[in-house]
Amino acid sequence: MIFKAFDWTRGLILVRGVKRILLALLVGTLIGGCGEDGKTMIESEADDETQKENNRLKEKVARLEAEKEIAARELEHAAAAPEPAVVVPNKLTADEIEELYSQAGAFFEEGKYREAKEKMTQAYVAFGLLKEQDSYDRVRYLRRLCKISNKLQENDQTIAYAIEVAIHAVKDADRAFAYGLLGSAYENKGEYEKAIEYNEKCLAIYKKTLGPEHFSVAITYVNIGLVYKNKGEYDKAIGYYEKALTIFLKSLGADHPLVATTYVSIGAAYSNKGEYDKAIEYYEKALAIQLKTLGPNHPDVGITYNNIGVCYSNKGAKTKALAYLQKAKGIYLKKLGPNHPSTKNVQSWIDKL
């Protein structure tokens, strides 16, 4: 790490480039210490161990080599991320660092992501100065930094932190988290093939460790579907949405908001394909749930009315289109006001009829 003194009378230090330097060191360690010679040594040392121990060591080597590949491949992206200076109180105790972590969490829950990032970055840099650094704490801090950066859509920084999570992962859930956030960041960057690759890796871990019908598996199906939708591969998107829907229906019930959201996603994919009758079918399913669970004046209900109206407009069914678009407009005016983009958008569709 490189530190520059800053107002030592107040016990502060100015830290620049901590993340990139740490990442480079970690990548160098993995690349230098986990090649074929290292693998042979571990296997040789395990000759006298039980088969179970031998398998455990082999799995560890395979995992490290996989993470080495990720880190080496993505380092260029991570190193290019802009890194702001961070002012950190000097010589914080573990308890004081944990307090910063808690403050960052509170800001995150309030949607104050900039404030959350400042506190969390201070916590992580101070953690790096401790003589004894707990592996579980490191991963906890990195995961929160990763989530905050993702919320801010700071994609290169998200990638950098996710790589560090993967390198330091102490359990499968950490690796799944890292892969999922890498997928999200690459989707935001428009690098859809990489997004799919990492989401599929995340999916494989969840299916293996949690089972094929777990909620996290369904969410990952949705995430992959979204990437395919953004790629314009609507049939593949629908396939993944339907896999998620099957799990949601079984685990959450037919009237859960996530079921409605998935119906909307499927409807949107069919609409993008130009299959408006199918789109309307799924939008109507979503609408029935939304009216039941959210009430008739919720903005999400307005969005679904709008979507159905647009489909009817594209079909040339102007009377039906107008009826749905007017319902959407009424909700938008009441809940969002006349100057909201959604209100203006629905009015533009009405004007086209």
GUKOL-794822 format. One line per 3 residues: number of its first residue (from 1); their letters; for each residue x, y negated, z of N, C-alpha, C. Coordinates in steps of 0.1 Angstrom, whole numbers, plus 2048, in hexadecimal, padded with zeros to 3 digits. Layout:
# residues N
NUM> A> X Y Z X Y Z X Y Z  ...
# end
This chain:
# residues 353
1> MIF> 808 80C 800 800 800 800 809 7F3 800  804 7E9 7FA 80B 7DC 7FA 803 7D2 802  809 7CC 80B 802 7C2 814 80A 7B4 813
4> KAF> 802 7AA 814 808 79D 814 803 795 820  80C 78F 827 809 789 834 7FF 77E 831  7F6 77C 83B 7EC 771 839 7E8 76D 847
7> DWT> 7EC 761 84B 7E8 75B 858 7EA 765 863  7F7 768 866 7F9 772 870 7F5 76D 87E  7F4 760 880 7F0 75B 88D 7E2 75F 890
10> RGL> 7DA 762 886 7CC 767 888 7CB 776 886  7D7 77D 884 7D7 78B 883 7D0 790 877  7D2 78A 86C 7CC 78E 85F 7D6 792 855
13> ILV> 7D3 79B 84C 7DB 79F 841 7D3 79E 834  7DA 79B 829 7D4 79A 81C 7D8 7A6 814  7CE 7AE 810 7D1 7BB 809 7CD 7BA 7FB
16> RGV> 7D6 7BD 7F2 7D4 7BD 7E4 7D7 7CA 7DE  7CE 7CF 7D5 7D1 7DB 7CD 7D2 7E8 7D6  7CC 7E8 7E2 7CE 7F4 7EA 7C9 801 7E3
19> KRI> 7BD 800 7DE 7B6 80B 7D8 7BE 811 7CC  7C3 808 7C3 7CA 80E 7B7 7D7 814 7BB  7DE 80E 7C5 7EB 814 7C8 7E9 821 7CF
22> LLA> 7E0 822 7D9 7DD 82E 7E0 7D9 839 7D6  7D1 835 7CC 7CC 83F 7C2 7D8 844 7BA  7E1 83B 7B6 7EC 840 7AE 7F5 849 7B6
25> LLV> 7F7 846 7C3 7FF 84F 7CB 7F8 85D 7CD  7EB 85D 7CE 7E4 869 7D0 7E5 872 7C3  7E3 86B 7B8 7E4 873 7AB 7F2 878 7A9
28> GTL> 7FC 870 7AC 80A 875 7AB 80C 881 7B4  807 881 7C0 808 88C 7C9 802 899 7C4  7F6 897 7BE 7EF 8A3 7B9 7F6 8A9 7AD
31> IGG> 7FA 89F 7A4 800 8A4 797 80E 8AB 79B  815 8A5 7A4 822 8AA 7A8 821 8B7 7B0  817 8B9 7B7 817 8C4 7C1 80D 8CF 7BE
34> CGE> 807 8CF 7B3 7FD 8DA 7B1 7FE 8E0 7A3  80A 8E1 79E 80C 8E7 791 80D 8F6 792  812 8FD 787 813 90B 787 81C 910 792
37> DGK> 828 90A 794 831 90E 79F 82A 90E 7AC  822 904 7AF 81B 903 7BC 811 90E 7BD  80A 910 7B2 800 91B 7B2 806 929 7B5
40> TMI> 812 92B 7AE 818 938 7B0 81D 93A 7BE  822 92F 7C4 827 930 7D2 81C 934 7DB  810 92D 7D9 805 930 7E2 800 93E 7E1
43> ESE> 7FF 943 7D4 7FB 950 7D2 805 95A 7D7  812 957 7D6 81C 960 7DC 81B 961 7EB  819 955 7F1 818 955 800 80C 95D 805
46> ADD> 802 95E 7FC 7F6 964 800 7F6 973 7FE  801 979 7F8 802 987 7F5 7FF 98F 801  804 98B 80D 802 993 819 7F6 98F 821
49> ETQ> 7EE 986 81C 7E2 982 823 7D7 98B 81E  7CB 98A 825 7C0 991 821 7BA 98C 814  7B2 994 80D 7AD 990 800 7A4 983 802
52> KEN> 79D 982 80D 795 976 80F 79E 96A 810  7A9 96A 817 7B2 95F 818 7B8 95C 80B  7BB 966 803 7C1 964 7F6 7B7 95C 7ED
55> NRL> 7AA 961 7ED 7A0 95A 7E5 79E 94C 7E9  79F 949 7F7 79D 93C 7FC 7A8 933 7F6  7B4 937 7F7 7BF 92F 7F2 7BE 92D 7E3
58> KEK> 7BA 937 7DB 7B9 935 7CD 7AE 92B 7CA  7A3 92B 7D1 798 921 7CF 79D 913 7D2  7A5 912 7DD 7AB 905 7E1 7B4 900 7D6
61> VAR> 7BC 908 7D0 7C5 904 7C5 7BD 900 7B9  7B3 908 7B6 7AB 904 7AA 7A4 8F7 7AC  79F 8F5 7B8 798 8E8 7BB 7A1 8DC 7BA
64> LEA> 7AD 8DE 7C0 7B7 8D3 7BF 7BB 8D0 7B0  7BD 8DB 7A9 7C1 8D9 79B 7B5 8D2 793  7A9 8D5 796 79E 8CF 790 79E 8C0 793
67> EKE> 7A0 8BD 7A0 7A0 8AF 7A4 7AC 8A7 79E  7B7 8AE 79D 7C3 8A8 797 7BF 8A4 788  7B8 8AD 781 7B4 8AA 774 7AB 89D 773
70> IAA> 7A2 89D 77C 799 891 77D 7A1 885 77F  7A9 885 789 7B0 879 78D 7B9 874 782  7C1 87D 77C 7CA 879 771 7C2 873 765
73> REL> 7B7 879 762 7AF 875 757 7A9 868 759  7A4 865 765 79D 858 768 7A6 84D 76E  7B2 850 770 7BB 846 777 7BB 839 76F
76> EHA> 7BC 83A 762 7BD 82E 75A 7B1 825 75C  7A5 82B 75D 799 823 75F 799 81D 76D  79D 825 777 79D 820 785 7A7 814 786
79> AAA> 7B3 816 781 7BD 80C 782 7BA 7FF 77C  7B1 7FF 772 7AD 7F3 76B 7A3 7EB 772  79D 7F1 77D 792 7EA 784 797 7DE 78B
82> PEP> 791 7D2 78A 795 7C6 791 794 7C9 7A0  79E 7C4 7A8 79F 7C7 7B6 7A0 7B9 7BD  795 7B5 7C4 796 7A8 7CB 79F 7A9 7D8
85> AVV> 7A4 79E 7DC 7AC 79E 7E9 7A2 7A0 7F4  7A7 7A7 7FF 79E 7AA 80A 7A6 7A6 817  79F 79E 81F 7A4 799 82B 7A0 7A3 836
88> VPN> 7A9 7A9 83D 7A6 7B3 847 7AC 7B0 855  7A5 7B1 85F 7AB 7AF 86D 7B6 7B9 86F  7C1 7B5 875 7CC 7BD 877 7CA 7C6 883
91> KLT> 7D0 7D3 882 7D1 7DC 88E 7C3 7DF 894  7B9 7E3 88B 7AC 7E7 890 7AD 7F5 896  7A5 7F7 8A0 7A4 805 8A6 79A 80D 89E
94> ADE> 79A 81A 8A0 791 822 899 782 81E 89C  780 81A 8A8 772 816 8AC 76E 809 8A5  778 800 8A3 775 7F3 89C 773 7F6 88D
97> IEE> 77A 7FF 888 778 803 87A 76A 809 878  766 811 882 759 818 881 74E 80D 882  750 803 88A 747 7F8 88B 745 7F1 87D
100> LYS> 750 7EE 876 74F 7E9 869 748 7F2 85F  74A 7FF 861 742 809 859 733 807 85B  730 806 868 722 805 86B 71C 7F8 866
103> QAG> 723 7ED 867 71F 7E0 862 71D 7E1 852  726 7E8 84C 724 7E9 83D 718 7F1 83A  715 7FC 842 709 803 840 6FC 7FB 842
106> AFF> 6FC 7F2 84C 6F1 7EA 84E 6EE 7E0 842  6F9 7DA 83D 6F8 7D2 832 6F3 7D9 826  6F8 7E6 824 6F4 7EE 818 6E5 7F0 819
109> EEG> 6E0 7F4 824 6D1 7F7 826 6C9 7EA 823  6CE 7DF 826 6C7 7D2 823 6C9 7CD 815  6D0 7D5 80D 6D3 7D1 7FF 6DD 7C6 7FD
112> KYR> 6E5 7C3 808 6EF 7B9 807 6FC 7C0 804  6FE 7C3 7F7 709 7CC 7F3 716 7C5 7F3  717 7B8 7F0 723 7B1 7F1 729 7B0 7FF
115> EAK> 720 7AD 809 724 7AD 817 728 7BB 81B  721 7C5 817 724 7D3 81A 732 7D7 815  735 7D3 809 742 7D6 803 74D 7CF 80B
118> EKM> 74B 7C3 80E 756 7BC 816 759 7C3 823  74E 7C7 82B 751 7CE 837 757 7DB 835  752 7E3 82B 757 7F0 829 765 7F0 824
121> TQA> 768 7E7 81B 776 7E6 817 780 7E3 822  77C 7DA 82B 784 7D7 837 786 7E3 83F  77B 7EB 841 77C 7F7 849 785 801 843
124> YVA> 785 803 836 78D 80D 82F 79C 809 82F  79F 7FC 82D 7AC 7F8 82D 7B2 7F9 83B  7AA 7F5 845 7AF 7F7 853 7B1 805 857
127> FGL> 7A8 80E 851 7AA 81C 853 7B7 821 84E  7BB 81C 843 7C8 81F 83D 7D4 81C 845  7D2 813 84F 7DD 80F 858 7DE 817 864
130> LKE> 7D4 81F 867 7D5 828 873 7E0 832 872  7E6 836 87D 7F0 840 87D 7EA 84E 87A  7DE 850 880 7D7 85D 87E 7CA 85A 876
133> QDS> 7C9 861 86B 7BE 85E 862 7B6 86B 860  7AA 86B 865 7A1 877 864 79C 879 856  79D 885 851 798 887 843 789 885 841
136> YDR> 781 889 84A 773 887 849 76F 878 849  776 870 852 774 862 852 778 85B 845  783 860 83F 787 85A 832 77D 85C 828
139> VRY> 777 868 827 76D 86B 81D 761 863 81F  75D 862 82C 751 85A 82F 752 84C 82A  75E 846 82D 760 838 829 760 837 81A
142> LRR> 767 840 813 768 83F 805 75A 841 7FE  752 84A 804 745 84C 7FE 73C 840 7FF  73D 839 80A 735 82C 80C 73B 822 802
145> LCK> 748 820 801 74D 817 7F7 748 81A 7E9  748 827 7E6 743 82B 7D9 735 828 7D6  72C 82A 7E0 71E 827 7DF 71C 818 7DE
148> ISN> 723 810 7E5 722 802 7E4 726 7FD 7D7  731 801 7D2 736 7FD 7C5 72C 801 7BA  726 80D 7BB 71C 811 7B1 710 808 7B2
151> KLQ> 70B 804 7BD 700 7FB 7BE 703 7EE 7B8  70F 7E9 7B9 714 7DD 7B3 717 7DE 7A4  716 7EB 79F 719 7EE 791 727 7EA 78E
154> END> 730 7EB 798 73F 7E9 795 744 7F7 791  743 7FA 785 744 808 780 752 80D 781  75C 805 77E 76A 80A 77F 76E 80C 78D
157> QTI> 769 804 796 76C 806 7A4 765 812 7AA  759 814 7A5 751 820 7A9 759 82D 7A5  75E 82C 798 766 838 794 772 83A 79C
160> AYA> 779 82F 7A0 785 830 7A8 782 836 7B5  778 832 7BC 774 837 7C9 76F 845 7C8  768 848 7BD 763 856 7BC 76E 860 7BA
163> IEV> 779 85C 7B3 784 864 7B1 78B 867 7BE  78C 85D 7C6 792 85E 7D4 78A 868 7DC  77C 867 7DB 774 870 7E3 777 87E 7DE
166> AIH> 778 880 7D1 77A 88E 7CC 788 893 7D1  792 88A 7D1 79F 88F 7D5 79F 893 7E4  798 88B 7EC 798 88D 7FB 78D 896 800
169> AVK> 785 89B 7F6 778 8A2 7FA 77C 8AD 804  774 8AE 80F 775 8B8 819 76A 8C3 818  760 8C1 80F 756 8CA 80E 750 8C9 800
172> DAD> 748 8D2 7FB 742 8D2 7EE 739 8C6 7EC  732 8C2 7F7 729 8B7 7F6 730 8AA 7F2  73D 8A9 7F6 745 89D 7F3 748 89D 7E4
175> RAF> 74C 8A9 7DF 74F 8AA 7D1 743 8A7 7C8  737 8AD 7CC 72B 8AA 7C5 728 89B 7C5  729 895 7D0 727 886 7D1 730 87F 7C7
178> AYG> 73D 883 7C7 747 87C 7BE 743 87E 7B0  73F 88A 7AC 73B 88C 79E 72F 885 79A  725 884 7A3 719 87D 7A1 71B 86E 79F
181> LLG> 724 868 7A7 727 85A 7A6 72F 857 799  738 860 796 73F 85F 789 736 85F 77D  72C 868 77E 722 868 774 71A 85C 773
184> SAY> 716 856 77E 70E 84A 77E 717 83E 779  723 83D 77D 72C 832 778 72E 833 769  730 83F 764 733 840 755 726 83E 74E
187> ENK> 71B 841 753 70E 83E 74C 70C 82F 74B  70F 828 756 70E 819 756 718 813 74C  723 81A 74A 72D 815 740 72A 819 732
190> GEY> 71F 821 730 71B 825 723 723 831 71E  72B 837 726 734 843 723 72C 84F 726  722 853 71E 718 85C 721 71D 86B 722
193> EKA> 727 86E 719 72C 87C 71A 733 87E 727  73B 875 72C 741 876 739 737 877 744  72C 86F 743 722 86F 74D 71B 87C 74E
196> IEY> 718 882 742 712 890 742 71C 89A 748  729 899 745 733 8A2 74A 733 8A3 759  734 897 75F 735 896 76D 728 89A 774
199> NEK> 71D 896 76E 710 89A 774 70E 8A9 774  713 8AF 769 712 8BE 768 71A 8C4 773  726 8BE 776 72F 8C4 780 728 8C2 78E
202> CLA> 722 8B7 790 71A 8B5 79C 70F 8BF 79D  708 8C1 793 6FD 8CB 792 701 8D9 796  70D 8DD 790 712 8EA 793 715 8EC 7A2
205> IYK> 71A 8E2 7A8 71D 8E3 7B6 710 8E5 7BE  707 8DC 7BB 6FA 8DC 7C3 6F3 8E9 7C1  6F3 8EF 7B5 6EC 8FB 7B3 6F2 907 7BA
208> KTL> 700 906 7BB 707 911 7C2 706 910 7D1  706 904 7D6 707 902 7E5 6F9 900 7EB  6EF 8FB 7E3 6E2 8F7 7E9 6D7 900 7E3
211> GPE> 6DA 906 7D8 6CF 90E 7D2 6C9 907 7C6  6C3 90E 7BC 6BE 908 7B0 6B2 900 7B1  6AB 900 7BD 69F 8F9 7BE 6A0 8EE 7C9
214> HFS> 6AC 8EA 7CC 6AE 8E0 7D6 6AB 8D2 7D0  6A7 8C9 7D9 6A4 8BB 7D5 6AF 8B4 7CE  6BB 8B6 7D3 6C7 8B0 7CC 6C9 8B5 7BE
217> VAI> 6C6 8C2 7BC 6C7 8C8 7AE 6BD 8C0 7A5  6B1 8BE 7AA 6A7 8B7 7A2 6AB 8A9 79F  6B0 8A2 7A9 6B5 894 7A6 6C0 894 79C
220> TYV> 6C9 89E 79C 6D3 89E 792 6CE 8A1 784  6C4 8AA 784 6BD 8AC 777 6B8 89F 771  6B1 897 77A 6AC 88A 776 6B8 881 770
223> NIG> 6C3 881 778 6CE 878 774 6D3 87C 766  6D4 889 764 6D9 88E 756 6CF 88A 74C  6C2 88C 74F 6B8 888 745 6B8 87A 741
226> LVY> 6BB 871 74B 6BD 863 748 6C8 860 73F  6D3 867 740 6DE 865 737 6DB 869 729  6D4 875 728 6D0 879 71A 6C6 86F 715
229> KNK> 6BD 86A 71D 6B4 860 718 6BB 854 713  6C5 84F 71A 6CD 844 715 6D5 847 709  6D8 853 707 6DF 857 6FB 6D6 859 6EF
232> GEY> 6C9 858 6F1 6BF 85A 6E7 6BC 869 6E4  6C0 872 6ED 6BD 880 6EB 6B2 883 6F4  6A6 880 6EF 69A 880 6F7 695 88E 6FB
235> DKA> 697 898 6F2 693 8A5 6F5 69B 8AB 700  6A8 8A9 700 6B0 8AD 70B 6AC 8A6 718  6A9 899 717 6A5 892 723 698 898 729
238> IGY> 68F 89B 720 682 8A1 725 685 8AE 72C  68E 8B6 726 691 8C3 72C 696 8C2 73A  69F 8B8 73D 6A4 8B7 74A 699 8B1 753
241> YEK> 691 8A7 74E 686 8A2 757 67D 8AD 75B  67A 8B6 752 670 8C0 755 676 8CA 75F  683 8CC 75F 689 8D5 769 688 8CE 777
244> ALT> 68A 8C1 777 688 8BA 783 67A 8BA 788  671 8B8 77F 663 8B8 782 65E 8C5 789  663 8D0 784 65F 8DD 789 663 8DE 798
247> IFL> 66F 8D9 79B 674 8D9 7A9 66C 8D0 7B2  66A 8C4 7AC 662 8BA 7B4 654 8BE 7B7  64D 8C4 7AD 640 8C9 7B0 640 8D4 7BA
250> KSL> 649 8DD 7BA 64A 8E8 7C4 64E 8E3 7D2  657 8D9 7D3 65C 8D6 7E0 655 8C9 7E6  650 8C1 7DD 64A 8B4 7E2 63B 8B4 7E1
253> GAD> 635 8BB 7D8 627 8BB 7D6 623 8B3 7CA  617 8B5 7C5 612 8AF 7B9 610 8A0 7B9  60F 89A 7C5 60C 88C 7C6 617 883 7CB
256> HPL> 623 889 7CB 62F 881 7D0 633 877 7C6  637 86B 7CB 63C 860 7C2 647 865 7B8  650 86E 7BD 65B 872 7B4 655 87A 7A8
259> VAT> 64A 881 7AB 643 888 7A0 63E 87E 796  638 874 79B 633 869 792 63E 863 78A  649 860 790 654 85A 78A 65A 863 77F
262> TYV> 65A 870 781 65F 879 777 655 87A 76B  648 87A 76E 63E 879 763 641 86D 75B  644 861 761 647 855 759 653 857 751
265> SIG> 65D 85D 756 669 860 74E 667 868 742  65F 873 744 65C 87C 739 653 874 72F  64A 86C 734 641 864 72B 64A 85A 722
268> AAY> 654 854 729 65C 84B 722 664 851 717  669 85E 71A 671 865 710 668 868 704  65C 86D 706 653 870 6FB 64F 863 6F3
271> SNK> 64D 858 6FA 64B 84B 6F4 656 847 6EB  662 849 6EF 66E 846 6E7 66F 84F 6DB  66A 85B 6DC 669 864 6D1 65E 860 6C7
274> GEY> 655 857 6CB 64A 854 6C2 63E 85D 6C4  63F 866 6CE 634 86F 6D1 62B 869 6DC  623 860 6D7 61B 857 6E1 610 85F 6E8
277> DKA> 60A 868 6E2 600 870 6E9 606 877 6F5  611 87E 6F3 618 885 6FE 61C 87B 709  621 86F 704 625 865 70E 61A 861 716
280> IEY> 60E 85E 710 602 85A 718 5FE 864 721  5FF 871 71D 5FB 87C 726 603 87C 733  610 87A 732 619 87A 73E 617 86D 746
283> YEK> 615 861 73F 613 855 746 606 855 74E  5FC 85C 748 5EF 85D 750 5F0 866 75C  5F9 870 75B 5FB 878 767 602 870 772
286> ALA> 60C 868 76E 613 85F 777 609 855 77D  600 84F 775 5F7 845 779 5EE 84B 784  5E9 857 782 5E0 85D 78C 5E6 85E 79A
289> IQL> 5F3 862 79A 5FA 863 7A7 5FC 855 7AD  600 84B 7A4 603 83E 7A9 5F7 837 7AF  5EC 839 7A8 5DF 833 7AD 5DC 839 7BB
292> KTL> 5DF 845 7BC 5DB 84C 7C9 5E5 849 7D4  5F2 847 7D1 5FC 846 7DC 600 837 7DE  5FF 82F 7D3 603 821 7D4 5F8 817 7D4
295> GPN> 5ED 81A 7CF 5E1 811 7CE 5E1 80A 7C1  5D5 804 7BD 5D3 7FF 7B0 5DB 7F3 7AC  5E1 7EC 7B6 5E8 7DF 7B3 5F7 7E0 7B4
298> HPD> 5FC 7EB 7B5 60B 7EC 7B7 612 7EA 7A9  61D 7E3 7AA 624 7E0 79D 628 7EC 795  62A 7F8 79C 62D 804 794 621 809 78C
301> VGI> 615 806 792 609 809 78A 608 800 77E  60C 7F4 780 60C 7EA 775 615 7EF 76A  621 7F4 76D 62B 7F9 763 625 804 75B
304> TYN> 61E 80D 762 618 819 75B 60D 815 752  604 80B 757 5FA 806 74E 601 800 742  60B 7F8 744 612 7F2 739 618 7FC 72F
307> NIG> 61E 807 734 623 812 72C 618 818 723  60D 81B 729 602 821 722 5FD 818 717  5FC 80B 71B 5F7 801 711 600 800 705
310> VCY> 60D 800 708 617 7FF 6FD 616 80C 6F4  614 817 6F9 612 823 6F1 606 822 6E8  5FA 81E 6EE 5EE 81C 6E6 5F1 811 6DB
313> SNK> 5F8 807 6DE 5FB 7FD 6D4 603 802 6C9  60D 80B 6CC 615 811 6C2 60D 81B 6B9  602 820 6BF 5FA 829 6B8 5F0 822 6AF
316> GAK> 5EF 815 6B1 5E5 80D 6AA 5D7 80C 6B0  5D6 812 6BD 5C9 812 6C4 5C9 805 6CC  5C5 7FA 6C6 5C6 7ED 6CC 5BD 7EA 6D7
319> TKA> 5B1 7F0 6D7 5A7 7EE 6E1 5AC 7F4 6EE  5B0 801 6ED 5B6 807 6F9 5C2 801 6FE  5CB 7FD 6F5 5D7 7F6 6F8 5D4 7E9 701
322> LAY> 5CB 7E1 6FC 5C8 7D5 703 5C2 7D8 711  5BA 7E2 712 5B4 7E5 71F 5BF 7E8 72A  5C9 7F0 726 5D4 7F4 72F 5DD 7E8 731
325> LQK> 5E0 7E1 727 5EA 7D5 728 5E4 7CA 731  5D6 7C8 730 5D0 7BF 739 5D0 7C3 747  5CF 7D0 74A 5D0 7D5 758 5DE 7D2 75D
328> AKG> 5E8 7D5 755 5F6 7D2 759 5F8 7C4 75C  5F3 7BB 753 5F5 7AD 754 5EE 7A8 762  5E2 7AD 765 5DC 7A9 771 5E4 7AC 77D
331> IYL> 5EA 7B8 77D 5F2 7BC 789 5FF 7B3 789  605 7B1 77E 611 7A9 77E 60F 79B 782  604 795 77E 601 787 782 5FF 786 791
334> KKL> 5F8 790 796 5F5 790 7A5 601 793 7AD  60A 79C 7A9 615 7A1 7B1 622 79A 7AD  624 796 7A1 631 791 79C 631 783 798
337> GPN> 625 77E 794 624 770 790 625 76E 781  621 763 77C 620 761 76D 62E 760 766  638 75D 76E 645 75B 767 64F 767 768
340> HPS> 64A 771 76E 652 77D 76F 654 784 761  660 789 75E 662 78F 751 658 79A 74D  653 7A2 757 649 7AC 754 63C 7A6 750
343> TKN> 638 79B 756 62C 794 752 62D 78E 744  638 788 741 63B 783 734 63B 78E 729  641 799 72D 642 7A4 723 634 7AA 720
346> VQS> 62C 7AC 72A 61F 7B2 727 617 7A8 71F  618 79B 721 611 791 71A 616 791 70B  622 794 709 627 794 6FB 621 7A0 6F3
349> WID> 61F 7AB 6FA 618 7B6 6F4 609 7B3 6F1  603 7AC 6FA 5F5 7A8 6F8 5F4 79F 6EC  5FD 796 6EB 5FD 78C 6E0 5FF 793 6D2
352> KL> 606 79F 6D2 608 7A6 6C6 5FC 7AD 6C0  5F2 7AF 6C9 5E6 7B7 6C5 5DD 7AF 6BC
# end
